[in-house]
Amino acid sequence: MFRTDPTRAAPETGRLCFVDLPGWADDDLENALEALRLNPATVDGDARSFFETRFRPAEPIAGHFTGYYEPELDAALTPSDAFPVPIHAMPPTGASAPRATILPMLQGGEIAWLRDEVDRFFLQVQGSGLLRLPDGGTLRVGYSGSNGHPYRSVGKLLSDRGIFGPNITAEALKDWLRADPARGRAVMNENPSYIMFRKTDAPSGQGPLGTLCPVTPLRSLAVDPVHTPLGTPVWIETDGHARLCIAQDTGSAIIGPGRADLFFGTGDVAGLAAGRLNHPGRFIPLLPR
């Protein structure tokens, strides 16, 4: 039902309203509206009026939030001693073997070569990357599919074994995996999931392609589309973040209601910020009126 003041719920309904969202009045909704415009949908008008008149907050969901980013990696288009590790396209017939045995099935589908297996592993965890080539050029790659095996966090695995504490950082994990390549390979193979890539052509100045559209730093969420339809505006409250985001991406580890991965941007600084987010919070979808 349309109300004169859409920021306030009628007292008898007990329904959550916009003034109940801490930080709503201070958030840069124009920025959120720009992210929404990247969806295959038409939006117009003043951002605050647009969201407050066309949507209403749903009941809060107990959320759990992590962060992801687009890594920048040194790479080459041909193999060499400096770049010996390939990333692969999805074969036309697919590939279903686990990580430890899948490589022979992917020969001939190499897109580019990286410096080591750890770079490839973390590129697969993030699902996209910006490759910096020796001639100064760049190549953007994005997710094209997986082998269908479930994702297993090697960070959690090593924490459970007492090798690291519960707050392991990505950089510490990379260093540990690289310190003994055979040991690192064996641990990485305990994650049976293997991601394949494709070349992508996101417009200049935009982020990598998500499942729905190019993603926007601190405004795009990866969600479980079974529970949150892509394109849904979602208000999040977690670990210093109170902002309106848009569900525009998915991920193999993002499963269940309230589970979300916040996109932080491209490069090392974004990666450090993304790695610090692993917290509970409130996940509040905005529903059309």
Secondary structure, DSSP 8 states (H G I E B T S, - for coil): ---SSTTS--TTT----GGGSTTGGGS-HHHHHHHHHTSSS---S-HHHHHHHHEEE---EEEEEEEEEE-EEEEESS--SSS-EEEEB--TT---S-GGG-HHHHTT-EEEEES-HHHHHHHHHHSEEEEE-TTS-EEEEEEEEE-S-----HHHHHHHTTSS-TT--HHHHHHHHHHSHHHHHHHHTTS---EEEEE----TTS--B-SSSB--TTTEEEE-TTTS-TT-EEEEEETTEEEEEEEEE--TT--STTEEEEEEEESHHHHHHHHH-EEEEEEEEEEE-
